[in-house]
Amino acid sequence: MTFSIYLSGLVGTLVLAGLTWLISLAKRDVSIVDSMWAVMIFASAFIYSSSVEPYWNRSSLVLTLVLLWALRLTVYITWRNWGESEDARYRAIRHKYEPNFALKSLGIIFVFQAVLAWIISMPLWVALTVPFEYSIFDTLAVAVWIIGMFFESVSDWQLARFKGNPANRGKVMTQGLWRYTRHPNYFGECLIWWGFFIFVIPTGAWWSILSPILLTFVLLKFSGVTMLEETIMDRRPAYREYIASTNAFIPGPQKETNPVADHQEEIS
């Protein structure tokens, strides 16, 4: 494990970010960067694994899990956004940084995401380049990864079906996994990356815990839960009751709510 290999992963993400930026100029749509997020991380992982000689089976396991995660997420986001206009979050950023947003977006959108993807890939750098024997940590890591993939993929599928039904327009998704947490997809994503960190524990590279901690923070406080819920109650008033009854992140049983008390609190 050498830092130069890790730096080569940064170069890979920056190249992909630059190419995606050029495409975004032609499309006038920077939200295409979302489809490249998992691709950038897999590119880093592939670069790390390519540096290993001889190649061992454990690296194949980790790289396969990264590939499965990246394929699913990339296909889903690309399908979800296909034919749509620029995402509202990015339109707000575009408005904030005009004039000359096209040039500014290279740094504040594409380079930023490339560097973030590189930092998040930290456990993969260790897991793919440091040889050590199979242990209980590998079994635990795979188990956590599977649970995370289940939550992320199933909740995305459930939400897509819900949104695809015209009768649900303007309604709040409270079914399936969304009954137990308001953001089961984000919960699953975090589990996946905590799973990748567990692979690293036997190496003693505890500093790579920065990756899952950073990802969890970003999804909870930066671009995930907080950003999505800032305006959603204005668009869907029923979401207020959903917040009162359902955990934001970690799954749990729904809580009982008192509509009368809630109404009195609102008018008091």
WOSUL-V405490 format. One record per residue. N is the residue number from 1. NEAR is the number of other ideal C-beta (glycine too) atoms within 8 Angstrom. Layout:
N|NEAR  N|NEAR
This chain:
1|7  2|6  3|5  4|6  5|13  6|11  7|8  8|10  9|16  10|12  11|8  12|13  13|17  14|10  15|8  16|13  17|15  18|10  19|8  20|12  21|13  22|8  23|9  24|14  25|8  26|6  27|7  28|6  29|9  30|13  31|10  32|12  33|13  34|9  35|10  36|13  37|13  38|12  39|11  40|16  41|15  42|11  43|12  44|17  45|15  46|10  47|12  48|16  49|13  50|6  51|9  52|11  53|4  54|4  55|7  56|8  57|5  58|11  59|13  60|9  61|10  62|15  63|12  64|8  65|12  66|13  67|9  68|9  69|12  70|12  71|9  72|11  73|11  74|13  75|8  76|10  77|12  78|9  79|7  80|8  81|12  82|6  83|3  84|6  85|3  86|10  87|9  88|6  89|9  90|12  91|9  92|8  93|12  94|12  95|7  96|6  97|10  98|7  99|3  100|7  101|10  102|6  103|6  104|9  105|14  106|10  107|8  108|9  109|13  110|15  111|11  112|9  113|13  114|14  115|10  116|10  117|13  118|12  119|10  120|11  121|15  122|11  123|15  124|14  125|15  126|13  127|14  128|12  129|13  130|9  131|4  132|7  133|3  134|4  135|8  136|5  137|10  138|11  139|8  140|9  141|12  142|11  143|9  144|13  145|14  146|8  147|10  148|17  149|13  150|9  151|15  152|15  153|11  154|11  155|14  156|10  157|8  158|13  159|11  160|9  161|8  162|10  163|8  164|5  165|7  166|4  167|4  168|9  169|5  170|5  171|7  172|7  173|10  174|7  175|7  176|7  177|11  178|14  179|8  180|11  181|14  182|11  183|12  184|14  185|11  186|12  187|14  188|16  189|12  190|13  191|13  192|14  193|15  194|11  195|15  196|18  197|13  198|11  199|12  200|13  201|9  202|7  203|9  204|5  205|10  206|6  207|5  208|12  209|8  210|8  211|15  212|12  213|8  214|11  215|12  216|10  217|9  218|11  219|13  220|11  221|7  222|9  223|6  224|12  225|13  226|9  227|9  228|8  229|11  230|6  231|6  232|9  233|10  234|4  235|7  236|9  237|5  238|8  239|12  240|9  241|10  242|11  243|11  244|9  245|9  246|14  247|9  248|8  249|10  250|6  251|9  252|7  253|4  254|8  255|7  256|5  257|8  258|6  259|7  260|6  261|7  262|12  263|8  264|8  265|7  266|6  267|5  268|4
